[in-house]
Amino acid sequence: MLNQNQSLIFESSKEGRIGYSLPELDVPQVNAEELLGKAYVRTKAPELPEVSELDIMRHYTALSKRNHGVDSGFYPLGSCTMKYNPKVNEQAARIAGFAHIHPLQDEQTVQGALELLYDLQEHLTEITGMDEVTLQPAAGAHGEWTGLMMIRAYHEANGETQRTKVIVPDSAHGTNPASATVAGFETVTVKSNEHGLVDLEDLRRVVGEDTAALMLTNPNTLGLFEEDILEMAEIVHAAGGKLYYDGANLNAVLSKARPGDMGFDVVHLNLHKTFTGPHGGGGPGSGPVGVKADLIPYLPKPVLVKTEQGYHFDYNRPQSIGRVKPFYGNFGINVRAYTYIRSMGPDGLKAVTENAVLNANYMMRRLAEHYELPFDRHCKHEFVLSGKRQKKLGVRTLDIAKRLLDFGYHPPTIYFPLIVEECMMIEPTETESKETLDAFIDAMIQIAKEAEETPEVVQEAPHTTVVKRLDETLAARKPVLRYQKEQAVQNV
């Protein structure tokens, strides 16, 4: 509980205080033991906190003010594209014809919603350069798994069951090898060269008759565009494998380059990132998958199609990998993404890329004087710094991230990608102003100076937050996942 001074009080329950009122029971009472069985019936009331409605309202209102999001502050989380969610998207998603429909309604009663979904598929097909898109997958990693399952089905249909390995660069997103494993593949790592790009010679070494696919993020997690992508596609395709595009970083190439034109066979998108749907604590994800023509038969069913009679779901797909998400995906996020694409238009999406790249390069160059820059070259939408210089002074990257909390900023992604020591991956996105970027840069510069002059200030951060630095190892190994009155009292 939070008091008026906004400090934490772990036990504010007072016997007899009530924060709710319920109407009198107006349904026939039943014997709970007969209905559920004796083992499932309580013998005494649960020990729940007893607080007034006013206290509980103040508690949660105060907590909401402590939550950090793109509407409350700068959120430079690398590879997560935490950009502003336009409120017109929310208005569109709340239109009664979208918000109040039920997923089990007859198709003829939701033709407008189906038309929006179909039109969104067409837009995403054009944006990515693919031949067909499904909106079913729930988020990015789910899209990865869906794409890999289609690749697996394709190889099995061709009798090439020996293709059991998926090649993943050492600069890939962490979900890539995980998704490949869940899809039943072995993963093989391909190294980066001194320029931070995929080493072509190492790729040639690991590719072979057992290669099912190469999973690639372009630009990669170092924020660098894979310059040899066409040659990489040729190498993989010559070996009979497929090329998979992790679309998490699509914000860097919108209307400038298309994965389908680079040679990719499958692509997943993150509508909750590139196309401004809220994510994290703000809402569910959406991870559509696009494919080239030879993989269309394996798309998840049902497939949304347009006929002379209107829009409907086609279940007659004998080679489909099956349904991967109930009710054809997260409809509300799809409405938001569609609104964003239509309101931006081709020129607007192009400006997204240009401003995202401009912002990232501006920040990188200003901070390069104060932190080590592992790859001194133009970046795309994000960039990586190293805290090696500060580590020699006893200040770790984790300390820098904690100190940023005192300035009111969410820290960037840290210690990822793993190939950069003391890594900080920063993505400003295109929606931030120069004033916001400069203020964050000034904070980072001040922290670098503190590491030199007063390192203990950084080492002991944060200083201004309600909760100070936690024992993260203990929190991970022995998490407290439920309310325990006795433990709460001990922590007062």
Residue pairs with C-beta under 8 A, 6 or more apart in sequence:
1 8
1 9
1 10
1 11
1 12
1 51
1 55
1 59
2 8
2 9
2 58
2 59
2 62
2 63
3 9
4 58
6 62
6 466
7 466
8 466
8 467
9 492
10 488
10 489
10 491
10 492
11 49
11 485
11 488
11 489
11 492
12 49
12 51
12 55
13 49
13 50
13 51
13 485
14 50
14 51
15 50
16 50
17 50
17 51
17 52
17 55
18 50
18 52
18 53
19 51
19 52
19 53
19 55
19 56
20 53
32 41
33 41
47 485
49 483
51 59
66 466
67 281
68 75
68 410
69 75
69 280
69 281
69 282
70 82
70 83
70 84
70 85
71 84
71 85
73 408
73 409
73 410
74 409
74 410
74 428
74 432
74 436
74 439
74 440
75 82
75 410
76 82
76 409
76 410
76 411
76 412
76 426
76 427
76 428
76 429
76 440
77 410
77 411
77 412
77 413
77 427
78 221
78 223
78 382
78 384
78 412
78 413
78 416
78 424
78 425
78 426
78 427
79 173
79 221
79 248
79 249
79 382
79 413
79 416
79 425
79 427
80 248
80 273
80 413
80 427
81 248
81 249
81 251
81 270
81 273
81 274
81 381
81 427
81 429
82 273
82 280
82 410
82 427
82 429
83 251
83 273
83 276
83 429
83 430
83 431
84 276
84 429
84 431
85 276
85 277
85 278
85 282
85 336
86 276
86 339
86 340
86 343
88 339
88 343
89 276
89 277
89 335
89 336
89 337
89 339
89 340
90 336
92 98
92 335
92 336
92 338
92 339
93 99
93 332
93 335
93 336
93 339
97 112
97 113
98 113
98 116
98 331
98 332
98 335
99 332
101 109
101 110
101 113
103 326
103 327
103 328
103 331
107 114
107 310
107 311
107 312
107 313
108 310
111 310
111 311
113 331
114 304
114 310
114 311
114 312
115 311
116 334
116 335
116 338
117 135
117 304
117 311
117 328
117 331
117 334
118 304
118 305
118 306
118 311
119 338
120 135
120 334
120 337
120 338
120 341
121 132
121 133
121 134
121 135
121 288
121 304
123 338
123 341
124 130
124 133
124 269
124 288
124 290
125 131
125 132
125 133
125 290
127 254
127 255
127 258
127 341
127 349
128 245
128 247
128 250
128 258
128 259
128 260
128 267
128 269
128 290
129 258
129 259
129 260
129 261
130 259
130 260
130 264
130 267
130 290
130 291
130 292
131 260
131 290
131 291
131 292
131 293
131 296
132 290
132 291
132 293
132 296
132 299
133 288
133 289
133 290
133 291
134 146
134 288
134 289
134 290
134 299
134 300
134 303
135 286
135 288
135 304
135 328
135 329
135 334
136 146
136 288
136 289
136 300
136 323
136 324
136 325
136 328
136 329
137 143
137 145
137 146
137 268
137 286
137 287
137 288
137 289
137 300
137 324
137 325
137 329
138 284
138 285
138 286
138 287
138 325
138 329
138 330
139 270
139 272
139 284
139 285
139 286
139 287
140 175
140 246
140 247
140 248
140 268
140 270
140 273
140 285
140 287
141 175
141 178
141 179
141 287
142 285
142 287
142 324
142 325
143 247
143 268
143 269
143 270
143 287
143 288
143 289
144 175
144 176
144 179
144 180
144 215
144 244
144 246
144 268
144 287
145 179
145 182
145 183
145 324
146 268
146 287
146 289
146 300
146 321
146 324
147 244
147 266
147 267
147 268
147 289
147 291
148 166
148 179
148 180
148 183
148 185
148 212
148 213
148 215
148 244
149 183
149 298
149 321
149 324
150 266
150 289
150 291
150 295
150 298
150 299
150 321
151 212
151 213
151 242
151 244
151 265
151 266
151 295
152 183
152 184
152 185
152 212
153 298
153 319
153 321
154 242
154 294
154 295
154 298
155 161
155 163
155 212
157 298
157 319
160 240
162 209
162 210
163 209
163 210
163 211
163 212
163 240
163 241
164 184
164 185
164 186
164 210
164 212
165 185
165 186
165 187
165 188
165 210
165 211
165 212
166 177
166 180
166 183
166 185
166 186
166 187
166 188
166 211
166 212
166 213
166 214
166 215
166 244
167 187
167 188
167 189
167 190
167 203
167 206
167 207
167 211
167 213
167 214
167 215
167 236
167 241
168 176
168 177
168 180
168 187
168 188
168 189
168 190
168 214
168 215
169 189
169 190
169 191
169 192
169 198
169 215
169 216
169 217
169 220
170 189
170 190
170 191
170 192
170 417
170 418
170 419
171 192
171 196
171 198
171 217
171 220
171 221
171 222
171 417
171 419
172 215
172 216
172 217
172 220
172 221
172 246
172 417
173 217
173 221
173 246
173 248
174 416
176 187
176 215
176 217
176 246
177 187
179 215
180 186
180 187
180 215
181 187
185 212
188 206
189 206
190 198
190 199
190 202
190 203
190 206
190 214
191 198
191 199
191 202
192 198
192 199
192 220
192 222
192 419
193 199
195 224
195 375
195 377
196 220
196 222
196 224
196 374
196 375
196 377
197 220
197 224
197 226
197 227
197 228
198 216
198 220
198 226
198 228
198 232
200 228
200 231
200 232
200 235
203 214
203 232
203 235
203 236
204 235
207 214
207 235
207 236
207 239
207 241
208 239
209 239
209 240
211 236
211 239
211 240
211 241
212 241
212 242
213 236
213 241
213 242
213 243
213 244
213 265
213 266
214 232
214 236
214 241
214 242
214 243
214 244
215 244
215 246
216 226
216 229
216 232
216 243
216 244
216 245
216 246
216 264
217 245
217 246
217 248
217 249
218 225
218 226
218 229
218 245
218 249
218 253
218 259
218 262
219 225
219 226
219 249
219 252
219 253
219 379
219 380
219 381
219 382
220 226
220 249
221 249
221 382
221 384
221 416
221 417
221 425
222 374
222 375
222 379
222 383
222 384
222 417
222 420
223 252
223 360
223 379
223 380
223 381
223 382
223 383
223 384
223 425
223 427
224 375
224 377
224 379
224 380
225 252
225 253
225 380
226 232
229 262
229 263
230 262
230 263
232 243
232 263
233 243
233 262
233 263
233 264
234 263
236 242
236 243
237 243
237 263
242 265
242 266
242 295
243 263
243 264
243 265
243 266
244 264
244 265
244 266
244 267
245 259
245 262
245 264
245 266
245 267
245 268
246 268
247 259
247 267
247 268
247 269
247 270
247 274
248 270
248 273
249 380
249 381
249 382
250 259
250 269
250 270
250 274
251 273
251 274
251 352
251 353
251 356
251 381
251 429
251 430
252 353
252 356
252 357
252 380
252 381
252 382
253 353
253 380
254 274
254 349
254 350
254 352
254 353
255 346
255 347
255 349
255 350
255 352
255 353
256 350
256 353
259 267
259 290
260 267
260 290
260 292
264 292
265 291
265 292
265 294
265 295
266 289
266 290
266 291
266 292
266 295
267 289
267 290
267 291
268 287
268 288
268 289
268 290
269 275
269 287
269 288
269 289
269 290
270 279
270 285
270 286
270 287
271 277
271 285
271 286
271 287
271 288
271 333
271 334
271 336
271 337
272 278
272 279
272 283
272 284
272 285
272 286
272 333
273 279
275 336
275 337
275 340
275 341
276 336
276 337
276 340
277 283
277 285
277 286
277 333
277 336
277 337
278 336
279 285
283 332
283 333
284 330
284 332
284 333
285 330
285 333
286 329
286 330
286 333
286 334
286 337
288 329
289 299
291 298
291 299
297 317
297 319
297 320
298 319
298 320
298 321
299 317
299 320
299 321
300 320
300 321
300 322
300 323
300 324
300 325
301 314
301 315
301 317
301 320
301 322
301 323
302 313
302 314
302 315
302 317
302 323
302 328
303 313
303 314
303 317
303 320
304 311
304 312
304 313
304 314
304 328
305 311
305 312
305 313
305 314
313 328
341 349
344 352
351 430
352 430
353 381
353 430
354 430
355 430
356 380
356 381
356 428
356 429
356 430
357 379
357 380
357 381
359 428
359 429
359 430
359 432
359 437
360 379
360 380
360 381
360 382
360 383
360 426
360 427
360 428
361 378
361 379
361 383
362 434
362 437
363 383
363 426
363 428
363 437
363 440
363 441
364 373
364 379
364 383
364 385
364 426
366 441
367 385
367 441
367 444
367 445
368 376
368 385
370 444
370 445
370 448
371 385
371 386
371 387
371 389
371 390
371 424
371 444
371 448
372 385
372 386
372 387
372 388
372 389
373 383
373 385
373 386
374 384
374 385
374 386
374 420
375 384
381 427
381 429
382 425
382 426
382 427
382 428
383 425
383 426
384 417
384 420
384 423
384 424
384 425
384 426
385 423
385 424
385 426
386 420
386 421
386 422
386 423
386 424
387 395
387 396
387 397
387 400
387 422
387 423
387 424
388 421
388 422
390 396
390 397
390 399
390 400
390 422
390 448
390 451
390 458
391 397
391 421
391 422
393 451
393 452
393 455
394 455
394 459
395 451
395 455
395 458
395 459
396 422
397 414
397 415
397 422
397 423
397 424
398 414
398 415
399 458
399 459
399 461
400 411
400 414
400 424
400 444
400 447
400 451
400 458
401 411
401 412
401 414
401 424
402 411
402 458
402 461
402 462
402 469
403 447
403 450
403 457
403 458
403 461
403 462
404 410
404 411
404 443
404 444
404 447
405 411
405 461
405 462
405 464
405 465
406 461
406 462
406 463
406 464
406 465
407 440
407 443
409 440
409 443
412 424
412 425
412 426
412 427
413 423
413 424
413 425
413 426
413 427
414 423
414 424
414 425
415 422
415 423
416 423
416 425
417 423
417 425
428 437
428 440
447 458
450 457
450 458
451 458
457 463
460 469
461 469
462 468
462 469
480 487
